[in-house]
């Protein structure tokens, strides 16, 4: 990306899905669908030829790393995987790392523990920064979730998306993408694991018509839902809380009985990795309603759409 392009259009980052307008998010999903259709026909447009993306990761990764690396290569670009050897947060100030790294590459994907690190990176980086996961937000996962829902139910149906588990980065991003698309969002969790009160208020400030609901009873939440979604009860960095979390979420497992309360055509989603027998039974996650592998595959296609929009579509003054 040239300096002229950056100055003319304004540098954009995607740290959460609040950073995209409704039209921009829908444009990204449209591009994702188009690129996936071309991919399935063996067509890989080199729209990001010679562009380089840095993957600055503090956390282990399967889906995020491989989907981004494969995706940008399919678009004609390349990637650099940067882990502990960079010493992010240890060896040099964020300002120095962001400024220098951003002068070498065309985009940075950050996957780390603290959202503020991602914010600080974007503050100084002279290229787009994409949040590949932080403790606050997981926007790329939510884009893949939305793409999966659209593929399963079409883009005109108002879905009821129910997340059963604690209010975390995944469920927060899922709530925002539902608000973008006019879908209803429900979350069922013990009261101590709900979102902070200000979060739903923040979503409604941006999307006044957003249909958001938090409740304790997972059975009530599952009723008539089109999508039942969960995540592990103990994420990376929460290992010390595992005993307390297992106790708190007893009764919140996704099983056949719970799925039976949902819409007859409902699907099951999970951002993975999963613990079969804990937050979900094997009969559900490996059953006919599960779409976890399609959902995981769509990480790559959704991120290709995001890269295309962020690094090419806007700069060429197309329909974005």
C-alpha positions as CSV (number, residue, x, y, z in Angstrom):
1,X,0.0,0.0,0.0
2,X,1.5,3.3,-1.0
3,X,1.7,6.3,1.2
4,X,-0.6,8.2,-1.2
5,X,-3.2,5.5,-0.9
6,X,-3.0,5.5,2.9
7,X,-3.3,9.3,3.0
8,X,-6.1,9.5,0.4
9,X,-8.4,6.9,2.0
10,X,-7.4,6.9,5.6
11,X,-5.7,4.1,7.3
12,X,-8.2,1.5,8.6
13,X,-7.8,-1.2,11.3
14,X,-10.2,-4.0,12.3
15,X,-9.8,-4.5,16.0
16,X,-13.4,-5.3,16.6
17,X,-16.5,-5.4,14.4
18,X,-17.4,-2.0,15.7
19,X,-14.7,-0.8,13.3
20,X,-16.8,-1.7,10.2
21,X,-20.0,-0.1,9.2
22,X,-23.0,-2.3,8.4
23,X,-22.4,-1.8,4.6
24,X,-18.7,-2.5,5.0
25,X,-19.4,-5.8,6.9
26,X,-21.9,-6.9,4.3
27,X,-19.5,-6.0,1.5
28,X,-16.8,-8.1,3.2
29,X,-19.2,-11.1,3.5
30,X,-20.2,-10.7,-0.2
31,X,-16.6,-10.7,-1.2
32,X,-16.0,-13.8,1.1
33,X,-18.8,-15.6,-0.7
34,X,-17.6,-14.7,-4.1
35,X,-14.0,-15.7,-3.4
36,X,-15.2,-19.0,-1.9
37,X,-17.2,-19.7,-5.0
38,X,-14.1,-19.0,-7.2
39,X,-11.9,-21.1,-4.9
40,X,-14.2,-24.0,-5.3
41,X,-13.9,-23.6,-9.1
42,X,-10.1,-23.5,-8.9
43,X,-9.9,-19.7,-9.5
44,X,-7.5,-17.8,-7.2
45,X,-7.4,-14.1,-8.2
46,X,-4.0,-12.5,-7.4
47,X,-5.5,-9.2,-6.2
48,X,-2.9,-8.9,-3.4
49,X,0.1,-9.8,-5.6
50,X,3.5,-8.9,-3.9
51,X,1.7,-7.7,-0.7
52,X,3.1,-9.0,2.6
53,X,1.2,-9.7,5.8
54,X,2.9,-10.2,9.2
55,X,1.4,-12.6,11.7
56,X,2.4,-11.3,15.2
57,X,1.3,-14.0,17.5
58,X,1.6,-14.5,21.3
59,X,-0.8,-17.4,21.4
60,X,-0.7,-20.9,19.9
61,X,-2.9,-21.2,16.8
62,X,-4.1,-23.7,14.2
63,X,-7.1,-22.1,12.4
64,X,-6.0,-18.4,12.7
65,X,-2.5,-18.9,11.5
66,X,-3.1,-21.4,8.7
67,X,-6.3,-19.7,7.4
68,X,-4.5,-16.4,7.1
69,X,-1.4,-17.8,5.6
70,X,-3.3,-19.8,3.1
71,X,-5.7,-17.1,2.4
72,X,-3.2,-14.4,1.5
73,X,-1.2,-16.8,-0.7
74,X,-4.4,-17.7,-2.6
75,X,-4.8,-13.9,-3.2
76,X,-1.3,-13.6,-4.5
77,X,0.5,-12.3,-1.4
78,X,2.7,-13.8,1.2
79,X,3.1,-13.9,5.0
80,X,5.6,-13.8,7.8
81,X,5.0,-15.7,11.0
82,X,6.4,-13.8,14.0
83,X,6.2,-15.3,17.5
84,X,8.4,-15.0,20.6
85,X,11.6,-14.3,18.6
86,X,10.2,-10.7,18.0
87,X,10.0,-10.1,21.7
88,X,6.7,-8.2,21.5
89,X,6.0,-6.6,24.8
90,X,9.4,-7.6,26.2
91,X,12.4,-6.5,24.1
92,X,11.2,-3.2,22.6
93,X,8.5,-0.6,23.1
94,X,5.3,-1.3,21.1
95,X,5.8,2.1,19.3
96,X,9.1,1.0,17.9
97,X,7.9,-2.5,16.9
98,X,4.7,-1.2,15.3
99,X,6.4,1.6,13.4
100,X,9.2,-0.5,12.1
101,X,7.2,-3.7,11.3
102,X,4.6,-1.6,9.6
103,X,7.2,-0.1,7.3
104,X,8.2,-3.6,6.1
105,X,4.7,-5.1,5.5
106,X,1.3,-4.2,4.1
107,X,-0.8,-5.5,7.0
108,X,-0.3,-7.0,10.5
109,X,-2.5,-9.6,12.1
110,X,-2.1,-9.7,15.9
111,X,-3.1,-12.6,18.1
112,X,-2.4,-12.0,21.8
113,X,-3.6,-12.0,25.3
114,X,-4.5,-8.3,25.9
115,X,-6.7,-6.2,23.7
116,X,-4.9,-3.1,24.7
117,X,-1.7,-4.5,23.1
118,X,-3.7,-4.6,19.8
119,X,-5.0,-1.1,20.3
120,X,-1.4,0.2,21.0
121,X,-0.1,-1.7,17.9
122,X,-2.7,0.0,15.7
123,X,-2.0,3.4,17.2
124,X,1.6,3.4,15.8
125,X,1.5,1.0,12.8
126,X,1.5,2.7,9.4
127,X,-0.4,-0.2,7.9
128,X,-3.7,-2.0,8.7
129,X,-3.9,-4.0,11.9
130,X,-6.3,-6.9,12.1
131,X,-7.3,-8.5,15.4
132,X,-6.7,-12.2,15.1
133,X,-7.8,-12.7,18.7
134,X,-7.6,-10.8,22.0
135,X,-9.3,-11.3,25.3
136,X,-11.9,-8.7,24.3
137,X,-12.7,-9.5,20.7
138,X,-12.4,-12.2,18.0
139,X,-13.8,-10.4,14.9
140,X,-12.5,-12.8,12.3
141,X,-14.2,-15.7,14.0
142,X,-17.5,-13.8,14.0
143,X,-17.2,-13.1,10.2
144,X,-16.8,-16.9,9.6
145,X,-19.8,-17.5,11.9
146,X,-21.9,-15.1,9.9
147,X,-20.8,-16.6,6.6
148,X,-21.8,-20.0,7.8
149,X,-25.2,-18.8,8.9
150,X,-25.8,-17.1,5.6
151,X,-24.8,-20.2,3.7
152,X,-27.1,-22.4,5.8
153,X,-30.2,-20.2,5.9
154,X,-29.8,-17.5,3.2
155,X,-29.1,-13.8,3.6
156,X,-32.7,-12.7,4.0
157,X,-33.8,-14.8,7.1
158,X,-33.7,-13.2,10.5
159,X,-31.9,-15.8,12.6
160,X,-32.0,-16.4,16.3
161,X,-28.4,-17.1,17.4
162,X,-28.0,-18.5,20.9
163,X,-24.7,-18.7,22.6
164,X,-24.5,-20.9,25.7
165,X,-21.4,-20.2,27.8
166,X,-19.5,-17.3,29.3
167,X,-19.4,-13.8,27.9
168,X,-16.0,-13.8,26.3
169,X,-14.3,-12.5,23.1
170,X,-16.1,-15.0,20.9
171,X,-19.6,-14.3,22.2
172,X,-18.9,-10.5,22.3
173,X,-18.0,-10.5,18.6
174,X,-20.9,-12.8,17.8
175,X,-23.3,-10.3,19.4
176,X,-21.9,-7.5,17.3
177,X,-22.1,-9.4,14.0
178,X,-25.7,-10.4,14.8
179,X,-26.5,-6.7,15.4
180,X,-24.9,-5.8,12.0
181,X,-27.1,-8.4,10.2
182,X,-30.3,-7.9,12.1
183,X,-30.2,-11.3,13.8
184,X,-31.4,-11.9,17.4
185,X,-28.7,-12.7,19.9
186,X,-29.2,-14.6,23.1
187,X,-26.6,-15.6,25.7
188,X,-27.2,-18.1,28.5
189,X,-24.7,-18.2,31.4
190,X,-24.6,-18.0,35.2
191,X,-25.0,-14.4,36.2
192,X,-21.4,-14.0,37.3
193,X,-20.3,-14.8,33.7
194,X,-22.5,-12.3,31.8
195,X,-21.2,-9.3,29.8
196,X,-20.6,-6.1,31.6
197,X,-23.7,-4.0,31.7
198,X,-22.2,-1.4,29.4
199,X,-21.6,-3.8,26.5
200,X,-25.2,-4.2,25.4
201,X,-25.7,-0.5,25.8
202,X,-22.7,0.1,23.5
203,X,-24.1,-2.3,20.8
204,X,-27.5,-0.5,21.0
205,X,-25.9,2.9,20.6
206,X,-24.5,1.8,17.3
207,X,-27.5,-0.4,16.3
208,X,-30.6,0.9,18.1
209,X,-32.8,-1.9,16.9
210,X,-30.4,-4.7,18.1
211,X,-32.2,-7.6,19.7
212,X,-30.0,-8.8,22.5
213,X,-30.9,-10.8,25.6
214,X,-29.0,-12.4,28.5
215,X,-30.5,-15.1,30.6
216,X,-29.6,-17.8,33.1
217,X,-31.7,-20.7,31.7
218,X,-30.0,-22.4,28.8
219,X,-33.2,-24.3,27.9
220,X,-35.2,-21.0,27.5
221,X,-32.4,-19.6,25.4
222,X,-32.3,-22.6,23.1
223,X,-36.0,-22.5,22.3
224,X,-36.7,-22.0,18.6
225,X,-33.1,-20.9,17.9
226,X,-31.6,-21.4,14.5
227,X,-28.0,-21.5,15.7
228,X,-26.8,-23.0,19.0
229,X,-23.2,-22.0,19.7
230,X,-20.7,-22.7,22.5
231,X,-17.1,-22.4,23.4
232,X,-14.8,-24.1,25.9
233,X,-15.6,-23.2,29.5
234,X,-12.0,-22.5,30.3
235,X,-9.9,-20.7,27.7
236,X,-6.2,-20.2,27.4
237,X,-5.0,-18.1,30.3
238,X,-7.9,-19.1,32.6
239,X,-6.5,-22.5,33.7
240,X,-6.5,-21.4,37.4
241,X,-10.2,-20.9,37.2
242,X,-11.0,-24.3,35.7
243,X,-12.5,-25.9,38.9
244,X,-14.7,-23.0,39.6
245,X,-15.8,-22.8,36.0
246,X,-16.7,-26.5,35.7
247,X,-18.9,-26.1,38.8
248,X,-20.5,-22.9,37.6
249,X,-21.4,-24.3,34.1
250,X,-22.7,-27.6,35.3
251,X,-26.1,-27.8,33.5
252,X,-25.0,-25.7,30.5
253,X,-23.7,-28.6,28.3
254,X,-25.0,-28.7,24.7
255,X,-26.6,-32.1,24.4
256,X,-29.3,-33.8,22.3
257,X,-32.1,-32.7,24.7
258,X,-31.0,-29.0,24.4
259,X,-30.7,-29.2,20.6
260,X,-34.2,-30.6,20.6
261,X,-35.6,-27.3,21.9
262,X,-34.2,-25.4,18.9
263,X,-35.7,-25.0,15.5
264,X,-35.9,-28.3,13.7
265,X,-33.3,-27.1,11.1
266,X,-31.0,-25.6,13.7
267,X,-27.3,-26.0,13.4
268,X,-24.6,-26.3,16.0
269,X,-21.4,-24.1,16.0
270,X,-18.2,-24.1,18.0
271,X,-15.2,-21.9,17.4
272,X,-12.9,-24.8,18.4
273,X,-10.9,-26.4,20.0
274,X,-13.6,-28.3,21.8
275,X,-13.7,-30.6,24.7
276,X,-16.2,-33.4,23.9
277,X,-18.1,-34.4,27.0
278,X,-17.6,-31.1,28.7
279,X,-19.3,-28.1,27.0
280,X,-20.8,-30.3,24.3
281,X,-21.5,-34.0,23.9
282,X,-19.9,-36.0,21.1
283,X,-23.4,-36.8,19.7
284,X,-24.0,-33.1,19.0
285,X,-20.6,-31.9,17.8
286,X,-20.2,-35.0,15.6
287,X,-23.9,-35.3,14.7
288,X,-25.9,-34.2,11.7
289,X,-26.7,-30.7,12.9
290,X,-23.0,-29.8,13.5
291,X,-21.4,-27.4,11.1
292,X,-18.1,-27.0,12.9
293,X,-15.9,-28.0,10.0
294,X,-17.7,-25.8,7.5
295,X,-17.4,-23.0,10.1
296,X,-13.7,-23.6,10.5
297,X,-13.2,-23.7,6.7
298,X,-15.0,-20.4,6.5
299,X,-12.4,-18.8,8.6
300,X,-10.2,-18.7,5.6
301,X,-12.8,-17.5,3.2
302,X,-14.1,-14.8,5.5
303,X,-10.6,-13.5,6.2
304,X,-9.9,-13.5,2.4
305,X,-12.9,-11.3,2.0
306,X,-11.7,-9.0,4.8
307,X,-8.2,-8.8,3.3
308,X,-9.6,-8.2,-0.1
309,X,-11.8,-5.4,1.2
310,X,-9.2,-3.8,3.5
311,X,-6.2,-4.0,1.2
312,X,-7.7,-3.9,-2.3
313,X,-11.4,-3.2,-2.7
314,X,-11.4,0.2,-0.8
315,X,-8.2,1.3,-2.6
316,X,-9.6,0.7,-6.0
317,X,-12.8,2.6,-5.3
318,X,-15.1,-0.3,-6.1
319,X,-18.5,-1.0,-4.5
320,X,-17.2,-0.8,-0.9
